[in-house]
């Protein structure tokens, strides 16, 4: 006998059902918002991670300088974050566990028509970091370039304390030294810094009271002799502009080649000129008292040995600026070296007055301090910390002065290395599979 089929069962078409449709719609909606949401959830984390890595790298280099070791910077020059979202939907035949009559073809067909919907999805994050070692000649050259007077004045005019800026960026004022022996590897020489620090402290007091300002003035300096009116052509003007010079016409119709010189001056409120701390400031820097304006200029070679002659009063503050590497060396003396490292000879103590050891914290007090401790775990009170020679070196999160100085040092380092990423190989590290 021919088998009998149930036409109502055979005509039944497989379908996903309402649950499958809803699942597909949800996958589509999630896919449309996956990119923006991935950016929202990753941008801040990448920002925090890069900042933490750079802070730890700069702190590690300061510790290395304290041990007379070579620093190295590796710049995170690029981050390529790849996000992938994939989904799938399918219908799988479902066989029930109920016993089926294998001899009944219609019964078997009905069992086969039971469909189980299946929806799957996966998300993948594969960031790629490009790292550039900043050891090319251009980067190193910028590390050794002295700071400019305009740059120092600009930092002092912003929210950075003037005492911090002048302690970091200036090596001497009117031959009053600011710890010159601390601007390089430790040679065991006791630094001279107390008079200079007192002068910067007075500058800070005046700035806090609103009695100290910096001014910039343009001065025209004539270069060479005047030229006849007909002797200067358009070509002369173009050539002068290339050299940052300018031709200006005089009243007698002749031309003079001039150079724009920017002068920087320190202004003191005339109302406080008679105050004792202002008189002390003038005495410390050998300045002529009673003046409300003192010009600031770079110290020349003729001032190098003038300290050996009887001191004379000036109306100009001659400044010797520091390079970035000198500033980093100076700040590195704020690292507190563990006693066992002195004992084993990793660092030799500096002899102070009376044959006693000199404490470098006297020079960096109120400016920058890096604590050290032993242990396996990162100090809980650390703002930033690095592990080095079986010790933790960290900046206390409660030390606002050290945190402010560290932020300024990081800014100076980044500014000096701006645009110098083209040297050296690029290391690309894919994170993931």
C-alpha positions in Angstrom: 0.0 0.0 0.0 1.3 3.4 -0.9 2.2 5.6 2.1 -0.4 8.2 3.0 0.8 11.8 3.7 -0.9 14.3 5.8 -1.2 17.3 3.3 -1.7 19.8 6.2 1.6 18.7 7.6 3.5 18.6 4.3 2.3 22.1 3.4 3.7 23.6 6.6 6.7 25.9 5.8 9.6 26.3 8.2 9.8 29.8 9.7 12.0 31.6 12.3 9.2 32.9 14.4 8.8 36.3 16.2 11.8 35.7 18.5 14.2 35.4 15.6 13.0 38.5 13.9 13.4 40.5 17.1 16.9 39.1 17.5 17.9 40.2 14.0 16.5 43.7 14.5 18.5 44.0 17.8 21.7 42.9 16.1 21.2 45.5 13.4 20.5 48.2 15.9 23.6 47.2 18.0 25.7 47.2 14.9 24.7 50.7 13.9 25.7 52.1 17.3 28.7 49.9 17.9 31.3 52.3 16.4 30.2 55.5 18.3 29.8 53.5 21.5 33.2 51.9 21.1 34.8 55.3 20.7 33.0 56.7 23.8 34.2 53.8 25.9 37.7 53.7 24.6 38.9 57.3 24.1 39.0 58.2 27.7 40.8 54.9 28.6 43.4 55.4 25.9 43.9 59.0 27.1 44.4 57.8 30.7 46.7 55.0 29.7 49.0 57.2 27.5 49.2 59.9 30.2 50.1 57.3 32.8 52.8 55.7 30.6 54.4 59.0 29.8 54.4 60.2 33.4 56.0 56.9 34.5 58.5 57.2 31.7 59.6 60.7 32.7 59.8 59.8 36.4 61.9 56.7 35.5 64.3 58.9 33.5 64.6 61.3 36.4 65.6 58.3 38.6 68.1 57.1 36.0 69.7 60.6 35.9 70.0 60.5 39.7 72.1 57.3 39.3 74.1 58.9 36.5 72.5 56.6 33.9 71.4 57.4 30.4 67.7 58.3 30.0 65.6 57.2 27.0 62.2 58.2 25.7 59.8 56.2 23.6 57.0 58.2 22.1 53.6 56.7 21.5 53.3 58.2 18.0 50.1 56.5 17.0 47.2 54.3 18.1 45.1 52.4 15.6 42.1 50.9 17.4 40.2 48.4 15.2 36.8 47.3 16.4 34.9 44.5 14.7 31.3 43.4 15.3 30.0 40.2 13.6 26.6 38.5 13.8 24.9 35.5 12.4 21.4 34.0 12.3 20.4 30.6 11.1 17.7 28.0 11.4 18.7 24.6 12.7 16.5 21.5 12.4 15.5 20.3 15.8 14.8 16.7 16.6 12.8 16.0 19.7 13.7 13.3 22.2 10.3 11.8 21.9 10.2 8.4 20.2 9.3 8.6 16.6 7.9 5.8 14.4 10.6 5.4 11.8 8.2 3.4 9.7 5.7 6.2 9.5 7.1 8.6 6.9 4.6 11.4 7.7 5.5 11.3 11.4 9.2 11.6 10.6 8.6 14.5 8.3 6.6 16.3 11.0 9.5 15.9 13.4 12.0 17.3 10.8 9.9 20.4 10.3 10.5 21.5 13.9 13.1 24.4 13.5 15.3 25.9 16.3 16.4 29.5 15.5 20.0 30.4 16.4 21.5 33.9 16.6 25.2 34.5 17.4 27.4 37.6 17.7 31.0 38.5 18.6 32.9 41.7 19.1 36.7 42.2 18.7 39.1 44.9 19.8 42.6 44.9 18.2 44.5 48.2 19.1 47.8 48.7 17.4 50.4 51.0 19.0 53.2 52.7 17.1 56.2 53.5 19.3 59.1 55.8 18.3 62.4 55.8 20.3 63.3 59.5 20.5 67.1 59.0 20.3 67.6 60.6 16.9 70.1 63.6 16.6 67.2 66.1 16.2 65.6 65.1 19.5 68.9 65.0 21.4 69.8 68.5 20.0 66.6 70.0 21.3 67.3 68.5 24.7 70.5 70.6 24.9 69.1 73.8 23.5 68.8 76.5 26.3 65.5 78.0 27.1 64.6 81.4 25.7 63.8 84.5 27.8 60.4 84.9 26.1 59.6 81.3 27.0 60.6 81.7 30.6 58.6 84.9 30.9 55.6 83.3 29.3 55.6 80.5 31.8 56.0 82.9 34.7 53.0 84.9 33.4 50.8 81.9 33.4 49.5 80.0 36.4 52.9 78.5 37.1 54.6 80.0 40.1 57.4 82.4 39.1 59.7 80.9 41.8 59.2 77.4 40.3 59.9 78.6 36.7 63.0 80.5 37.7 64.4 77.7 39.8 64.0 75.2 37.0 64.9 77.2 33.9 67.5 79.7 35.1 71.1 78.8 36.0 72.0 82.2 37.5 70.9 85.8 37.8 73.6 88.5 37.9 76.1 85.7 38.6 74.2 84.5 41.7 74.3 80.7 41.1 71.3 78.4 41.3 72.9 75.1 42.1 75.1 75.0 39.0 76.8 71.7 40.1 73.3 70.1 40.0 72.8 70.6 36.3 74.8 67.5 35.3 76.0 64.2 36.7 76.8 64.1 40.4 80.4 65.2 40.8 80.3 65.3 44.6 80.4 69.2 44.6 78.2 71.1 47.1 75.9 73.5 45.2 75.4 77.2 45.9 71.7 78.0 45.9 70.5 79.7 49.1 70.8 83.4 48.0 69.3 82.6 44.6 66.3 80.7 46.2 65.7 83.6 48.6 65.6 86.0 45.6 63.0 83.8 43.8 61.0 83.6 47.0 60.8 87.4 47.1 59.7 87.4 43.5 57.0 84.9 44.3 55.8 87.1 47.2 55.7 90.2 45.0 53.8 88.3 42.2 51.3 86.9 44.7 50.6 90.4 46.0 50.2 91.7 42.4 53.4 93.9 42.6 55.5 92.1 40.0 55.0 92.1 36.2 56.9 91.2 33.1 56.7 93.4 30.1 57.9 93.0 26.5 59.0 95.9 24.4 60.1 96.1 20.8 63.3 98.1 20.1 64.6 99.0 16.6 68.3 98.6 16.2 69.9 100.1 13.1 72.2 97.8 11.2 74.9 99.5 9.1 74.8 103.0 7.6 71.8 104.7 5.9 71.4 104.2 2.1 70.3 106.6 -0.6 66.7 106.6 -1.6 67.3 105.2 -5.1 69.7 102.5 -3.9 67.0 100.4 -2.2 64.8 98.4 -4.4 62.1 95.8 -4.0 64.7 93.1 -4.0 66.4 94.6 -1.1 63.2 94.6 0.9 62.6 90.9 0.1 66.2 89.9 1.1 65.9 91.9 4.3 62.6 90.1 5.2 64.3 86.8 4.7 66.8 87.7 7.4 64.1 89.1 9.7 65.2 92.7 9.0 63.4 95.7 7.6 64.2 98.8 5.6 62.7 102.0 7.1 62.7 105.4 5.5 64.1 108.3 7.4 63.0 111.9 7.4 65.7 112.8 4.9 64.3 110.1 2.4 67.3 107.8 3.1 66.8 104.2 4.1 68.0 102.4 7.2 68.2 98.7 7.7 66.8 97.9 11.2 66.4 94.8 13.3 63.5 94.3 15.7 64.8 93.4 19.2 62.4 92.4 21.8 63.3 93.5 25.3 62.0 91.9 28.4 61.7 93.8 31.6 60.8 93.1 35.2 58.4 95.7 36.6 57.9 96.3 40.4 55.1 98.3 41.8 56.5 101.8 42.7 54.4 101.7 45.9 56.5 98.9 47.4 60.0 100.1 46.4 60.6 101.1 50.0 59.6 97.7 51.5 62.4 95.7 53.2 61.9 92.6 51.1 62.3 94.7 47.9 65.6 96.1 49.2 66.7 92.6 50.1 65.9 91.5 46.5 68.1 94.3 45.1 70.9 93.5 47.5 70.9 89.8 46.6 71.1 90.4 42.9 73.3 93.5 43.0 70.6 95.8 41.6 70.4 99.5 41.9 67.7 100.1 44.5 64.7 102.4 44.1 64.1 101.4 40.4 60.7 100.1 39.3 62.0 98.6 36.0 64.9 96.3 35.5 65.7 95.0 32.0 66.2 91.3 31.6 68.8 90.1 29.2 70.9 87.1 28.5 74.3 87.1 30.2 77.2 87.8 27.9 80.7 86.6 27.8 81.9 89.8 29.4 80.0 89.0 32.5 81.5 85.6 33.0 84.3 86.5 35.4 83.0 89.8 36.7 82.2 88.2 40.1 85.9 88.3 40.9 85.9 92.1 40.8 84.1 94.3 43.3 80.4 94.0 42.9 78.7 96.9 41.3 75.0 97.7 41.1 73.1 97.1 37.9 69.8 98.1 36.3 69.8 94.9 34.2 69.2 91.3 35.4 71.7 89.2 33.4 70.3 85.7 33.1 71.9 82.4 32.2 69.2 80.0 31.0 69.2 76.2 31.2 68.5 73.5 28.6 65.9 70.8 29.1 68.5 68.2 30.0 70.0 70.6 32.6 66.6 71.1 34.1 66.0 67.3 34.3 69.3 66.8 36.0 68.5 69.6 38.5 65.1 68.0 39.3 66.5 64.5 39.6 68.4 65.6 42.8 64.9 65.6 44.4 65.0 61.8 44.3 65.6 60.4 47.8 68.2 57.6 47.4 67.8 54.6 49.7 70.5 54.3 52.3 71.6 50.8 51.1 72.5 52.3 47.7 74.9 54.7 49.4 76.3 51.8 51.4 76.9 49.6 48.4 78.5 52.4 46.4 75.8 52.9 43.7 75.8 56.6 44.6 78.6 58.4 46.4 77.5 60.9 49.1 78.2 64.6 48.5 80.4 66.2 51.2 78.9 69.2 52.9 80.1 71.8 55.3 82.1 70.5 58.2 82.7 67.1 56.5 79.1 66.0 56.9 77.1 64.6 54.0 75.1 67.1 52.1 71.4 66.5 51.9 70.1 67.4 48.4 66.6 67.9 49.8 67.8 71.3 51.1 68.1 72.4 47.5 64.9 70.9 46.2 62.8 71.6 49.3 59.4 73.0 48.3 60.0 72.2 44.7 60.3 68.5 44.0 60.6 65.3 46.0 60.5 61.7 44.9 60.2 59.2 47.8 61.6 55.7 47.7 60.6 52.5 49.5 61.0 48.8 49.3 58.2 46.3 48.9 56.5 44.3 46.2 53.3 46.5 45.9 52.9 50.0 44.5 52.6 52.6 47.3 49.0 53.4 48.0 49.6 57.2 48.3 51.5 57.4 45.0 50.5 59.9 42.4 52.9 58.2 39.9 55.4 55.4 40.7 58.0 53.3 39.0 59.9 50.2 40.0 63.7 50.5 39.8 66.5 48.5 41.4 64.1 46.6 43.7 62.6 49.8 45.1 59.6 51.9 44.4 60.2 55.6 43.5 57.0 57.7 43.7 55.6 61.2 44.0 53.3 61.5 46.9 49.7 62.3 45.8 49.4 64.8 48.7 52.5 66.7 47.7 51.0 69.5 45.5 54.3 71.3 45.0 56.0 68.2 43.6 53.0 67.4 41.4 53.0 71.0 40.0 56.7 70.9 39.3 56.4 67.5 37.7 53.6 68.8 35.4 55.8 71.7 34.3 58.7 69.4 33.6 56.5 67.1 31.5 55.2 70.1 29.6 58.7 71.4 29.0 59.8 68.0 27.8 56.9 67.6 25.4 57.4 71.1 24.0 61.1 70.6 23.3 60.4 67.4 21.5 57.5 68.7 19.4 57.9 67.8 15.8 60.9 65.5 16.3 59.2 62.1 15.7 60.6 61.4 12.3 63.9 59.9 13.4 64.4 56.3 14.5 62.5 53.1 13.7 58.8 52.7 14.3 57.8 49.7 16.4 54.3 48.5 15.7 52.8 46.1 18.2 49.5 44.5 17.5 47.6 43.6 20.7 45.5 40.5 20.3 45.9 37.5 18.1 
